[in-house]
C-alpha cells in the first residue's frame, strides 16, 4: 500500500516530507523552476520545518506551531514574493529568514482566530448554563 501524498490528507497530518513535496509543487507552479534548498541541503529544510511542526521518532521535536500555520505562511510568501532574473528561485529557509513580517502576520491572525473560537465556546457553555438554570 502506497503512502498518502500531502494532497490526500488534511494539513493537520502533514509531515516534513509532505511540506517538502508541497514546496516543490508550489515552487514549480509559481516560478516555473525546480525547487532547490540552499546548497541543495534538504536536511536543513527538513530540520527547520520539523522544528516548527514537530517530529516523531528517536529524536522527536515538540510541536511549536500547527501545520496549518506553517502552510499559511508558505502560501502567503508564495503569493507576495516576486523572484527576479538575478534571484530566480527561493526556499523555505529564505522565506524563514527574510519574511519575518509575513510570519508575524500569519501567527497573529491564527491567534486572533483561536481567541474568537475560544470566546464562542465559552459563550456556548454560559448559554447552556443559563438555559439549565432557567
C-alpha positions in Angstrom: 0.0 0.0 0.0 1.4 3.4 -1.1 1.7 6.2 1.4 -0.8 9.0 1.0 0.6 12.2 -0.5 0.1 15.6 1.0 -2.9 16.4 -1.2 -4.6 13.2 0.0 -4.6 14.1 3.7 -5.5 17.0 5.9 -2.8 19.6 6.5 -3.0 18.9 10.2 -1.5 15.4 9.4 1.3 16.7 7.2 4.9 15.7 8.0 8.1 17.5 7.0 8.2 15.3 3.8 4.7 16.5 2.9 5.8 20.1 3.3 8.8 19.5 1.1 6.6 17.9 -1.6 4.2 20.9 -1.3 7.0 23.4 -1.6 8.4 21.6 -4.7 4.9 21.6 -6.3 4.1 25.2 -5.4 7.6 26.5 -6.5 7.2 24.8 -9.9 3.7 26.2 -10.3 4.5 29.7 -9.2 8.0 30.3 -10.5 8.3 27.6 -13.2 11.6 26.2 -11.8 12.6 23.2 -9.8 12.7 23.8 -6.0 16.1 23.5 -4.5 17.1 24.5 -1.0 20.3 26.5 -0.3 23.3 24.4 -1.1 20.9 21.5 -2.0 20.8 20.8 1.7 17.5 19.1 2.1 18.2 18.3 5.8 18.3 21.9 6.7 14.9 22.5 5.1 13.5 19.4 6.9 15.1 20.4 10.2 13.6 23.9 10.1 10.1 22.6 9.2 10.4 19.9 11.8 11.4 22.4 14.4 8.1 24.2 13.7 5.6 21.4 13.3 7.4 18.8 15.5 8.7 15.4 14.6 8.3 11.8 15.7 10.8 9.1 16.3 14.0 8.7 18.2 15.0 12.4 18.3 11.4 13.8 18.3 10.9 17.5 18.4 7.9 19.0 20.1 5.3 20.9 18.0 5.6 24.7 18.3 3.0 25.6 15.6 0.2 23.8 13.9 0.9 22.6 10.3 -1.9 24.9 9.1 0.0 27.9 10.3 3.2 26.9 8.5 1.2 26.2 5.3 -0.5 29.6 5.6 3.0 31.2 5.9 4.2 29.3 2.9 1.1 30.3 0.8 1.4 33.9 1.8 5.1 34.0 0.9 4.4 32.5 -2.5 1.6 34.9 -3.0 3.6 38.0 -2.2 7.2 37.2 -3.2 8.4 38.0 -6.7 11.6 36.4 -7.9 14.0 38.4 -10.2 16.2 37.4 -13.0 19.2 37.8 -10.6 17.4 35.6 -8.0 15.1 33.3 -9.9 14.4 30.9 -7.0 13.6 30.9 -3.3 13.4 28.4 -0.5 11.7 27.8 2.8 14.9 28.7 4.6 15.0 32.0 2.7 11.3 32.7 3.5 12.0 32.0 7.1 15.0 34.3 7.2 13.6 37.3 5.2 9.9 37.1 5.5 9.6 37.6 9.3 6.9 40.2 8.8 4.8 37.6 7.0 5.3 35.1 9.7 4.3 37.6 12.4 1.1 38.4 10.5 0.2 34.8 10.0 0.8 33.9 13.6 -1.1 36.9 14.8 -4.0 36.0 12.6 -4.1 32.5 13.9 -4.0 33.7 17.5 -7.0 36.0 16.8 -8.8 33.2 15.2 -8.2 30.9 18.2 -9.3 33.7 20.6 -12.6 34.1 18.7 -13.1 30.4 18.7 -12.4 30.1 22.5 -14.7 33.1 23.1 -17.5 31.4 21.1 -17.1 28.2 23.0 -17.2 30.0 26.4 -20.4 31.8 25.3 -22.0 28.5 24.3 -21.1 27.0 27.7 -22.5 30.0 29.5 -25.7 29.9 27.4 -26.2 26.2 28.3 -25.7 27.0 32.0 -28.3 29.8 31.8 -30.7 27.5 30.0 -30.2 24.9 32.7 -30.8 27.4 35.4 -34.0 28.7 33.8 
